[in-house]
Amino acid sequence: MADIRVIERPAPATAVATVYCFPHAGGAAGEYARWAEHTPGLRLAAVQPPGRSHDLGARAYTSMPELVREIVAQVRFTPPFALFGHSLGGLVAFEVARALEARRLRPVRLFVSSCPPPPLPGRPQPMHLLDDPGLHAEIVRRWGPLPAVISSDKDLLAAALACYRADLQVLETYEHVPGPKLRCPVTVVAGTAEPESGAWVTGWPEHTEGAFASCLRPGGHFHTREDLDGLGGLLGDTVRRDLLRAARGTTG
């Protein structure tokens, strides 16, 4: 069993809840480390599966059921908490929320960023089946170049592509199993320059019985790397309102 790392910054005295963050395909917990100074009312905990960052080269999970099972088994989710996931991480966060609610551990909110709602449409040529040169080229085409320190080193590049391949296999072999809707509220966030953002916003409400909200932010797929004060404000303000409503026994 490969270890799931939880990387977090010291919680500020003003923190009212923890947000557990899940990375995009090929991403690592460091993506969220710089958010801490922009979310003063929250404690950030980045959930990092194996096969990336300091564990680059370790065996990565290749199926959603296995990944979610290990996250739920290994990560201690301390209430009150919210979940945030970007792209593939949004789908992982959704399935983790379902698994936790089945154990009567409900997030105060699920934030899904730049992620299509299940069930996902099929793809004519899954990326995870491409050879390394083809996979590298497709990653660059879709999401931009890898860091020079990785792309210029043969061994680092091979390890990074293995991580991407495993994550993309999780995504491209994912099969949505219908079940009870979430009871926690859901917020969908997407970039205004993402062509599918409208469909994502309209598709997610059917997966929760709780409140639903959406927010379109300036930028493309990685809008999460821009205007961190704005994103941190969205997370903090939303979670604080959720906690206040819970204390009053109201919803919405």
C-alpha positions in Angstrom: 0.0 0.0 0.0 1.5 3.3 -1.1 1.4 6.2 1.3 -1.0 9.2 0.8 0.8 12.3 2.1 -1.0 15.2 3.7 1.0 18.3 3.5 -0.2 21.3 5.5 1.0 24.7 6.8 0.6 25.6 10.5 -3.0 26.6 11.0 -3.6 30.3 11.8 -5.2 31.2 15.0 -8.2 32.5 13.1 -8.8 29.3 11.2 -12.4 28.2 11.4 -12.2 25.0 9.2 -9.8 22.8 7.2 -9.9 22.7 3.4 -8.5 19.4 2.0 -7.2 20.0 -1.5 -6.7 17.5 -4.3 -4.3 18.1 -7.2 -4.9 18.0 -10.9 -3.4 15.3 -13.1 0.4 15.2 -12.6 0.0 17.9 -9.9 1.4 17.9 -6.4 0.7 19.4 -3.0 3.0 22.3 -3.6 0.4 23.7 -5.9 -1.6 24.6 -2.8 1.3 25.6 -0.5 1.3 29.2 -1.7 -2.4 29.6 -1.0 -1.9 29.7 2.8 -1.2 33.4 3.0 -4.3 34.1 0.9 -6.7 32.1 3.1 -6.2 33.5 6.6 -9.5 32.0 7.9 -8.7 28.5 6.8 -6.3 25.7 7.5 -5.0 24.1 4.2 -4.2 20.4 3.9 -3.0 19.2 0.5 -3.7 15.5 -0.1 -0.8 14.1 -2.3 -1.0 10.6 -3.8 2.3 8.8 -4.4 4.2 9.1 -7.6 4.9 12.9 -7.6 7.1 15.5 -6.0 9.4 13.9 -3.4 7.8 10.5 -4.2 8.4 10.9 -7.9 9.0 7.4 -9.3 6.9 5.6 -6.6 4.0 3.5 -7.8 1.0 5.8 -8.5 -2.6 4.7 -8.2 -4.2 4.0 -11.6 -7.9 3.5 -10.7 -10.4 5.8 -9.0 -11.8 3.2 -6.6 -8.3 2.3 -5.4 -7.3 5.9 -5.0 -10.4 6.9 -3.1 -10.3 3.9 -0.9 -6.8 4.6 0.2 -7.5 8.3 0.7 -10.4 7.6 3.0 -8.4 4.9 4.8 -5.2 6.9 5.3 -6.3 10.6 5.7 -7.9 11.8 8.9 -10.5 14.3 8.0 -11.0 16.6 11.0 -14.3 18.5 11.1 -15.3 21.0 10.3 -13.8 20.6 6.8 -14.4 21.3 3.1 -13.0 19.6 0.1 -11.4 21.4 -2.9 -10.3 19.7 -6.1 -9.0 21.0 -9.5 -9.6 19.2 -12.8 -9.0 15.5 -12.0 -8.8 16.5 -8.4 -12.3 17.8 -8.6 -13.6 14.3 -9.6 -11.5 12.7 -6.8 -12.9 15.2 -4.2 -16.4 14.4 -5.4 -15.9 10.6 -4.9 -14.1 11.2 -1.6 -17.1 13.3 -0.5 -19.5 10.4 -1.5 -17.4 7.9 0.5 -17.2 10.1 3.6 -20.9 10.9 3.6 -21.6 7.1 3.4 -19.6 7.0 6.7 -21.6 9.9 8.1 -18.7 12.3 7.8 -20.1 15.2 5.8 -18.0 18.1 4.4 -19.3 21.6 5.0 -18.9 22.1 1.2 -17.4 20.6 -1.9 -15.5 22.9 -4.2 -15.1 21.5 -7.8 -12.8 23.5 -10.1 -12.6 23.1 -13.9 -14.0 19.6 -13.8 -16.8 18.1 -15.9 -19.6 16.4 -14.0 -20.0 12.6 -14.1 -20.7 10.6 -16.1 -17.8 11.6 -18.3 -18.0 11.5 -22.1 -15.8 8.9 -23.7 -12.6 9.9 -25.5 -11.6 8.5 -28.9 -8.0 8.1 -28.0 -7.2 8.0 -24.3 -4.0 9.9 -23.4 -2.8 7.3 -21.0 -2.3 4.8 -23.9 0.1 7.1 -25.8 3.8 6.4 -25.8 6.0 8.7 -23.9 6.8 11.2 -26.8 3.2 11.3 -27.7 2.0 11.8 -24.1 4.6 14.6 -23.6 3.5 16.3 -26.8 -0.1 16.1 -25.8 0.5 17.5 -22.3 2.4 20.4 -23.8 -0.4 21.0 -26.3 -3.2 21.0 -23.8 -1.6 22.5 -20.7 1.7 24.0 -21.6 5.3 23.0 -21.2 6.6 21.1 -18.2 9.2 22.8 -16.0 12.6 23.0 -17.7 14.3 21.1 -14.9 12.0 18.2 -15.7 11.9 18.3 -19.5 15.7 18.6 -19.8 16.4 15.6 -17.6 15.6 12.2 -19.2 15.1 10.3 -15.9 13.0 13.1 -14.3 10.9 13.4 -17.5 10.2 9.6 -17.6 9.1 9.7 -13.9 6.9 12.8 -14.5 5.3 11.2 -17.5 4.6 8.0 -15.5 2.8 10.1 -12.9 0.7 11.9 -15.6 0.0 8.5 -17.2 -1.3 7.0 -14.0 -3.5 10.0 -13.2 -4.9 10.1 -16.7 -5.7 6.4 -16.4 -7.6 7.2 -13.2 -9.6 9.8 -15.2 -10.0 8.0 -18.5 -11.1 4.6 -16.9 -13.4 6.3 -14.4 -17.0 4.9 -14.4 -19.6 6.8 -12.4 -21.7 4.5 -10.2 -25.1 6.1 -9.5 -26.0 6.4 -5.9 -27.4 8.7 -3.3 -26.8 12.4 -4.0 -24.4 14.4 -1.9 -26.0 16.2 1.0 -23.3 18.8 1.3 -23.5 22.0 -0.8 -21.4 22.2 -3.9 -19.6 25.2 -5.5 -18.3 24.9 -9.1 -15.5 27.2 -10.1 -14.2 27.5 -13.7 -12.2 29.9 -15.9 -14.1 32.2 -18.3 -11.7 31.1 -21.1 -12.6 27.4 -20.7 -14.9 26.5 -23.6 -16.8 23.9 -21.5 -17.3 25.9 -18.4 -21.0 26.5 -19.1 -21.8 22.8 -19.4 -19.8 22.1 -16.3 -21.8 24.6 -14.3 -25.2 23.3 -15.5 -24.3 19.6 -15.0 -23.1 19.6 -11.4 -26.3 20.6 -9.5 -27.9 17.2 -10.1 -25.2 15.6 -7.9 -26.3 17.2 -4.6 -29.4 17.7 -2.5 -27.7 20.7 -0.9 -27.2 24.2 -2.0 -25.4 24.9 -5.3 -23.3 27.9 -6.4 -21.0 28.6 -9.3 -18.3 31.2 -9.9 -16.6 32.0 -13.2 -13.1 33.5 -12.8 -11.0 35.3 -15.4 -8.5 32.9 -17.0 -8.2 29.5 -18.5 -7.9 26.0 -17.1 -5.3 27.1 -14.6 -7.3 30.1 -13.3 -6.4 28.8 -9.8 -2.9 30.2 -10.3 -4.2 33.7 -10.7 -5.8 36.2 -8.3 -5.1 34.0 -5.3 -6.6 36.7 -3.0 -9.9 36.4 -4.9 -9.9 32.6 -4.8 -8.9 32.6 -1.1 -11.7 35.1 -0.4 -14.2 32.9 -2.2 -13.2 29.8 -0.2 -13.1 31.5 3.2 -16.3 33.5 2.8 -18.2 30.5 1.6 -17.0 28.2 4.3 -17.7 30.8 7.0 -21.3 31.3 5.7 -21.8 27.5 5.7 -20.6 27.2 9.3 -22.9 30.1 10.3 -25.9 28.5 8.6 -25.1 25.1 10.3 -24.9 26.8 13.7 -28.3 28.4 13.0 -29.8 25.1 11.7 -30.5 26.6 8.3 -29.5 25.7 4.8 -28.9 27.5 1.5 
